[in-house]
Amino acid sequence: MKNNPHYPPFETVEFHVLRPYTTQKDLTLAKDGLDLAYGFLEFYEAGGSLRKEFDMLMQENPICIAATLATLKFLGLEQVIDSFKKRTRRVKR
């Protein structure tokens, strides 16, 4: 999935998403978020429901969440981000 021709190369996405993080701990968390985003992408393209994945993501570290959402945004998947925001609003109520 990381070499899908419909999306920018993984190395480009990785560079832009990880650039703001400087400590090793933050980079590790951000890389986890990057990997989660590609997992979401596989589910999304297969037509799967992201509900469980969103619930899992909400339990992650804020840096991991931010990196996941930044990756999805960089890949042009705003509709997935919107779905996540709707899901988080419903769960908080």
C-alpha positions as CSV (number, residue, x, y, z in Angstrom):
1,M,0.0,0.0,0.0
2,K,2.9,2.4,0.7
3,N,3.8,2.2,-3.0
4,N,0.4,2.9,-4.4
5,P,0.7,5.1,-7.6
6,H,-2.4,7.0,-6.7
7,Y,-0.7,8.7,-3.7
8,P,2.6,10.5,-3.2
9,P,5.6,8.2,-2.5
10,F,5.9,7.0,1.1
11,E,9.2,8.7,1.6
12,T,7.7,12.1,0.7
13,V,4.8,11.6,3.0
14,E,7.1,10.4,5.8
15,F,9.4,13.5,5.4
16,H,6.5,16.0,5.6
17,V,4.6,14.3,8.4
18,L,7.7,13.6,10.6
19,R,9.4,17.0,10.0
20,P,7.9,18.8,13.1
21,Y,9.1,16.1,15.5
22,T,12.6,16.4,17.0
23,T,13.0,14.0,19.9
24,Q,13.4,10.3,19.5
25,K,10.3,9.6,21.6
26,D,8.1,12.0,19.5
27,L,9.5,10.6,16.2
28,T,8.7,7.0,17.3
29,L,5.1,8.0,18.2
30,A,4.7,9.9,14.9
31,K,6.0,6.9,13.0
32,D,3.4,4.8,14.7
33,G,0.7,7.3,13.5
34,L,2.1,7.2,10.0
35,D,1.8,3.4,10.0
36,L,-1.8,3.6,11.4
37,A,-2.8,6.0,8.6
38,Y,-1.6,3.6,6.0
39,G,-3.6,0.8,7.7
40,F,-6.7,3.1,7.6
41,L,-6.0,3.7,3.9
42,E,-6.0,-0.1,3.2
43,F,-9.3,-0.5,5.1
44,Y,-10.8,2.5,3.4
45,E,-9.9,1.4,-0.1
46,A,-11.2,-2.1,0.6
47,G,-14.5,-0.5,1.6
48,G,-14.2,-1.5,5.2
49,S,-15.7,0.3,8.2
50,L,-13.2,2.4,10.1
51,R,-15.3,2.6,13.2
52,K,-13.1,0.2,15.3
53,E,-10.0,1.7,13.9
54,F,-11.2,5.2,15.0
55,D,-12.0,3.8,18.5
56,M,-8.5,2.4,18.6
57,L,-6.9,5.6,17.5
58,M,-8.7,7.7,20.1
59,Q,-6.8,5.7,22.8
60,E,-3.4,6.5,21.3
61,N,-1.0,9.3,22.3
62,P,-1.9,12.8,21.0
63,I,1.3,12.8,18.8
64,C,0.3,9.5,17.2
65,I,-3.2,10.9,16.5
66,A,-1.8,14.1,15.0
67,A,0.6,12.2,12.8
68,T,-2.1,9.9,11.6
69,L,-4.4,12.8,10.7
70,A,-1.5,14.7,9.1
71,T,-0.8,11.7,7.0
72,L,-4.4,11.3,5.9
73,K,-4.6,15.0,5.1
74,F,-1.3,14.8,3.1
75,L,-2.8,11.9,1.1
76,G,-5.9,13.9,0.3
77,L,-8.3,11.9,2.5
78,E,-10.2,14.7,4.2
79,Q,-13.4,12.6,4.1
80,V,-11.7,10.0,6.4
81,I,-10.7,12.8,8.7
82,D,-14.2,14.2,8.7
83,S,-15.5,10.7,9.6
84,F,-13.1,10.5,12.5
85,K,-14.1,13.9,13.8
86,K,-17.8,12.9,13.7
87,R,-17.0,9.6,15.4
88,T,-15.1,11.4,18.2
89,R,-18.0,13.8,18.8
90,R,-20.4,10.9,19.1
91,V,-18.2,9.0,21.5
92,K,-17.6,12.0,23.8
93,R,-21.4,12.5,24.3
